[in-house]
Amino acid sequence: MNSIVLVTGGSRGIGAATSKYLAKQDYAVCVNYLLNESEANKVVLDIIKDGGTAIAVQADVSKEDDVIRLFKTIDNQLGQITHLVNNAGILLPQMRVSEMTAERINKILTTNITSYFLCSREAINRMSNGGSIVNVSSAASRLGSAGEYVDYASSKGAIDTLTTGLSLEVANQNIRVNCVRPGFIYTDMHGDGGEANRVERVTPLIPLQRGGTPDEVAAAIAFLLSNEASFITGTFVDIAGGK
Ligand code: NAP
């Protein structure tokens, strides 16, 4: 059976590294993005140049109609999906809970949680021969992100719970659901939180004394997705330098 994977938020950062990593392992990859068409196309071109198969599909994965269209495009252009990486996520500028509006909180929750539910639903309904899902959570789910973005950390706490519940719900369908919890990875995301150099600032607090790379996260995602992890489900891998 050919391996066909959707990486949500595959245009940049961890998602882009994961898309390229999986393409090298012979997955046909759907690189989803929200706005950055040129970055998504660059990832696809890199994969095709290396002899792989990939398509870029714009869709806001927090919106149900977009998710349905995204999966229909995969059906038509790549075939029946076998693997899913729920990765798309956002941060908003650092702020205390006492200042947060409902609009901000709901944006974080729908982007970071609803999207994982919707994409999981569409994938599971197609994984009639089994499959594998990896959710990208965050070290923030354990640490709480006080004074920075408790809304974001809470959304990742929900992803941890989704991983546990969904893994048990679909285990008898031979679908595995696992989770990685990165922390302090060099990507654009910290700029969106209002502090582009955040990883440098916190480096002295990280036991391994450095930030992580998107490729280091991609390697763990690829392992959990693969048959090498065939008896592993409902598990969490922390990729945060010991923090
Ligand atoms: P990033 O560099 O900011 O990239 C975010 C990606 O998500 C982009 O591809 C973006 O698309 C896409 N995206 C955002 N909203 C979307 C939506 N509504 N629909 C579809 N795509 C959407 O982020 P990153 O650092 O790689 O983070 C990836 C994941 O890792 C997130 O879930 C994040 O919470 C988690 N994480 C990151 C870190 C870290 O230190 N960086 C730590 C822990 C966890 P466009 O390019 O079109 O905007």
Residues whose N, C-alpha, C, O or C-beta is under 5 A from the ligand:
A	BS01	NAP	G9 G10 S11 R12 G13 I14 G15 N32 Y33 L34 L35 N36 A59 D60 V61 S62 N87 A88 G89 T111 V136 S137 S138 A139 P182 G183 F184 I185 T187 D188 M189
